[in-house]
């Protein structure tokens, strides 16, 4: 399998919503973090600046993750802090994507200087 990692654009909006709706969080209670009716409008809730990273297999969107930056208090002072989250992948490609390629793109995007560091949840 060959994957192409890139930033998502408006042309990926419907595929992003579909991925989120179809790939709920696994477990005894399945939870889907959908963004209806517009993926990017929902993403704006995470921060004033945000990006979605996607993995494409051919023309099919098979995985995604997000980067958002917003103001937080750090040691009592306002500071821009990044958040990495929203990782979703089709079951058939989980473990095959090589997250290092996604993080390489993130490293390049981080050079914009919008924040010094990131929080994330697993």
Secondary structure, DSSP 8 states (H G I E B T S, - for coil): ---EEEE--GGGHHHHHHHHHHS-B-SSS-B-----S-HHHHHGGG-SEEEEEEEEETTEEEEEEEEEEEEEEETTEEEEEEEEEEEEE-GGGTTTS-HHHHHHHHHHHHTT-S-S-EEE--
